[in-house]
Amino acid sequence: MSSLINVITHQLALEQHIKTSFRPKEDVATYLRWKQDAFRKLETFLSTFETEAFHQRRLSWIRTESQSHDLEMLCAGVISQLRIAIQKTRQLQYWASGEIYSARDQTTGMNLALQASRAIRLTFQEFGVVSGNDGLLEDPNNNMVIKYLEKVLNLSFVFGRLVGFESWYDCLDEDMGPNLDTFIFDSLNDYRKRSDTSLAGVIADHREVPRSFLPVEPQRPIVYRSPYPYGAAVLWNVPD
């Protein structure tokens, strides 16, 4: 998740997980009941007052010091979408606790989880304007962009734990936290699109693979189903 495209793709995969294997009542209710420290963190990220205060403090600096119209528009767009994402995640929390929805059926929980995940993804997509904009990629403006990115990432990490990916997001939190200064704001235009997207077109020819990555003796590749939402993957070629 070291680039914007990776983050957005990951959020799409999470939405697929919610559609296929998410158990809203069990996953969310258990999380809120037993993870008290995480629950307090969730309350912090879902605080409308805290979010507005965060934006107003930085908006003051942008207008007086940076005076970058592009930066102000980006931050305003991110906060606008973030408000929606927070509202949807809050509704999911209310559903799990039974504070609003009297009939805590699975369909209601799944729809709320999907709406929250999509809102978070749309918030990440607001950062798409950073790619190719030198004014936003250079300091000190880039430092401000990173602060808003961190705000959205924190919410996405809490939400991911909320819907059953606790161990996965614990690892991401540890890896991403200190490394945001190397985060890449890329776009799909930065990558070459294959003309043939079939299986034959996306697997590299063996003559293009570095010799050090090839097995000592020819053998079949081992395929397994990954427990994560990215589907099947190919393991290293190892002797049978």
Contacts in CASP RR format, 6 or more apart in sequence:
PFRMAT RR
TARGET T0000
AUTHOR 0000-0000-0000
METHOD contacts of the structure
MODEL  1
MSSLINVITHQLALEQHIKTSFRPKEDVATYLRWKQDAFRKLETFLSTFE
TEAFHQRRLSWIRTESQSHDLEMLCAGVISQLRIAIQKTRQLQYWASGEI
YSARDQTTGMNLALQASRAIRLTFQEFGVVSGNDGLLEDPNNNMVIKYLE
KVLNLSFVFGRLVGFESWYDCLDEDMGPNLDTFIFDSLNDYRKRSDTSLA
GVIADHREVPRSFLPVEPQRPIVYRSPYPYGAAVLWNVPD
1 7 0 8 1.000
1 10 0 8 1.000
1 172 0 8 1.000
1 175 0 8 1.000
1 176 0 8 1.000
2 176 0 8 1.000
2 179 0 8 1.000
2 182 0 8 1.000
2 183 0 8 1.000
2 184 0 8 1.000
3 183 0 8 1.000
3 184 0 8 1.000
3 185 0 8 1.000
3 186 0 8 1.000
4 124 0 8 1.000
4 127 0 8 1.000
4 128 0 8 1.000
4 130 0 8 1.000
4 131 0 8 1.000
4 183 0 8 1.000
4 184 0 8 1.000
4 185 0 8 1.000
4 186 0 8 1.000
4 187 0 8 1.000
5 186 0 8 1.000
5 187 0 8 1.000
5 188 0 8 1.000
5 190 0 8 1.000
5 191 0 8 1.000
7 124 0 8 1.000
7 153 0 8 1.000
7 156 0 8 1.000
8 121 0 8 1.000
8 124 0 8 1.000
8 125 0 8 1.000
11 117 0 8 1.000
11 120 0 8 1.000
11 121 0 8 1.000
11 124 0 8 1.000
11 156 0 8 1.000
12 121 0 8 1.000
13 228 0 8 1.000
13 229 0 8 1.000
13 230 0 8 1.000
14 117 0 8 1.000
14 160 0 8 1.000
14 163 0 8 1.000
14 165 0 8 1.000
14 229 0 8 1.000
15 114 0 8 1.000
15 117 0 8 1.000
15 118 0 8 1.000
15 121 0 8 1.000
16 229 0 8 1.000
17 163 0 8 1.000
17 165 0 8 1.000
17 229 0 8 1.000
18 110 0 8 1.000
18 113 0 8 1.000
18 114 0 8 1.000
18 117 0 8 1.000
18 163 0 8 1.000
19 110 0 8 1.000
19 114 0 8 1.000
22 110 0 8 1.000
22 113 0 8 1.000
22 163 0 8 1.000
22 164 0 8 1.000
23 106 0 8 1.000
24 92 0 8 1.000
24 95 0 8 1.000
24 96 0 8 1.000
24 106 0 8 1.000
24 108 0 8 1.000
24 109 0 8 1.000
24 110 0 8 1.000
24 112 0 8 1.000
24 113 0 8 1.000
24 163 0 8 1.000
25 96 0 8 1.000
25 104 0 8 1.000
25 106 0 8 1.000
25 109 0 8 1.000
27 162 0 8 1.000
27 163 0 8 1.000
27 164 0 8 1.000
28 92 0 8 1.000
28 93 0 8 1.000
28 95 0 8 1.000
28 96 0 8 1.000
28 109 0 8 1.000
28 113 0 8 1.000
28 162 0 8 1.000
28 163 0 8 1.000
29 96 0 8 1.000
29 97 0 8 1.000
31 38 0 8 1.000
31 96 0 8 1.000
31 161 0 8 1.000
31 162 0 8 1.000
31 164 0 8 1.000
31 166 0 8 1.000
32 39 0 8 1.000
32 42 0 8 1.000
32 93 0 8 1.000
32 96 0 8 1.000
32 97 0 8 1.000
32 162 0 8 1.000
35 161 0 8 1.000
35 166 0 8 1.000
38 158 0 8 1.000
38 161 0 8 1.000
41 158 0 8 1.000
42 93 0 8 1.000
42 158 0 8 1.000
42 162 0 8 1.000
44 50 0 8 1.000
45 86 0 8 1.000
45 154 0 8 1.000
45 155 0 8 1.000
45 158 0 8 1.000
46 86 0 8 1.000
46 89 0 8 1.000
46 90 0 8 1.000
46 93 0 8 1.000
48 83 0 8 1.000
48 86 0 8 1.000
51 79 0 8 1.000
51 82 0 8 1.000
51 83 0 8 1.000
51 86 0 8 1.000
51 151 0 8 1.000
54 151 0 8 1.000
55 75 0 8 1.000
55 79 0 8 1.000
58 75 0 8 1.000
58 144 0 8 1.000
58 147 0 8 1.000
58 148 0 8 1.000
59 72 0 8 1.000
59 75 0 8 1.000
61 144 0 8 1.000
62 68 0 8 1.000
62 71 0 8 1.000
62 72 0 8 1.000
62 75 0 8 1.000
62 144 0 8 1.000
63 72 0 8 1.000
65 140 0 8 1.000
66 72 0 8 1.000
66 140 0 8 1.000
66 141 0 8 1.000
66 144 0 8 1.000
68 135 0 8 1.000
68 136 0 8 1.000
68 141 0 8 1.000
70 129 0 8 1.000
70 133 0 8 1.000
70 135 0 8 1.000
70 136 0 8 1.000
71 135 0 8 1.000
71 136 0 8 1.000
71 141 0 8 1.000
71 144 0 8 1.000
71 145 0 8 1.000
73 129 0 8 1.000
74 126 0 8 1.000
74 127 0 8 1.000
74 129 0 8 1.000
74 130 0 8 1.000
74 136 0 8 1.000
74 145 0 8 1.000
74 148 0 8 1.000
75 144 0 8 1.000
75 148 0 8 1.000
77 126 0 8 1.000
78 123 0 8 1.000
78 126 0 8 1.000
78 127 0 8 1.000
78 148 0 8 1.000
78 151 0 8 1.000
78 152 0 8 1.000
79 148 0 8 1.000
81 119 0 8 1.000
81 122 0 8 1.000
81 123 0 8 1.000
81 126 0 8 1.000
82 123 0 8 1.000
82 151 0 8 1.000
82 152 0 8 1.000
82 155 0 8 1.000
84 119 0 8 1.000
84 122 0 8 1.000
84 123 0 8 1.000
85 116 0 8 1.000
85 119 0 8 1.000
85 120 0 8 1.000
85 122 0 8 1.000
85 123 0 8 1.000
85 152 0 8 1.000
85 155 0 8 1.000
86 155 0 8 1.000
87 119 0 8 1.000
88 112 0 8 1.000
88 115 0 8 1.000
88 116 0 8 1.000
88 119 0 8 1.000
89 116 0 8 1.000
89 119 0 8 1.000
89 120 0 8 1.000
89 155 0 8 1.000
89 158 0 8 1.000
89 159 0 8 1.000
89 162 0 8 1.000
91 100 0 8 1.000
91 112 0 8 1.000
91 115 0 8 1.000
91 116 0 8 1.000
92 109 0 8 1.000
92 112 0 8 1.000
92 113 0 8 1.000
92 116 0 8 1.000
92 162 0 8 1.000
93 162 0 8 1.000
94 100 0 8 1.000
94 101 0 8 1.000
95 101 0 8 1.000
95 104 0 8 1.000
95 108 0 8 1.000
95 109 0 8 1.000
95 112 0 8 1.000
96 104 0 8 1.000
96 109 0 8 1.000
98 104 0 8 1.000
101 108 0 8 1.000
113 163 0 8 1.000
116 159 0 8 1.000
117 159 0 8 1.000
117 163 0 8 1.000
120 152 0 8 1.000
120 155 0 8 1.000
120 156 0 8 1.000
120 159 0 8 1.000
123 152 0 8 1.000
124 152 0 8 1.000
124 156 0 8 1.000
127 145 0 8 1.000
127 148 0 8 1.000
127 149 0 8 1.000
127 185 0 8 1.000
128 185 0 8 1.000
128 187 0 8 1.000
129 136 0 8 1.000
130 136 0 8 1.000
130 137 0 8 1.000
130 145 0 8 1.000
130 185 0 8 1.000
131 185 0 8 1.000
131 186 0 8 1.000
131 187 0 8 1.000
131 189 0 8 1.000
131 190 0 8 1.000
135 141 0 8 1.000
136 142 0 8 1.000
136 145 0 8 1.000
136 185 0 8 1.000
137 185 0 8 1.000
145 185 0 8 1.000
146 180 0 8 1.000
146 181 0 8 1.000
146 183 0 8 1.000
149 180 0 8 1.000
149 183 0 8 1.000
150 177 0 8 1.000
150 180 0 8 1.000
153 176 0 8 1.000
153 177 0 8 1.000
153 180 0 8 1.000
157 169 0 8 1.000
157 172 0 8 1.000
157 173 0 8 1.000
160 166 0 8 1.000
160 168 0 8 1.000
160 169 0 8 1.000
161 169 0 8 1.000
161 170 0 8 1.000
168 228 0 8 1.000
194 201 0 8 1.000
194 202 0 8 1.000
196 202 0 8 1.000
206 214 0 8 1.000
214 237 0 8 1.000
215 237 0 8 1.000
215 238 0 8 1.000
217 239 0 8 1.000
219 237 0 8 1.000
219 239 0 8 1.000
219 240 0 8 1.000
221 234 0 8 1.000
221 235 0 8 1.000
221 237 0 8 1.000
222 234 0 8 1.000
222 235 0 8 1.000
222 236 0 8 1.000
222 237 0 8 1.000
222 238 0 8 1.000
223 232 0 8 1.000
223 233 0 8 1.000
223 234 0 8 1.000
223 235 0 8 1.000
224 232 0 8 1.000
224 233 0 8 1.000
224 235 0 8 1.000
225 231 0 8 1.000
225 232 0 8 1.000
226 232 0 8 1.000
226 233 0 8 1.000
END
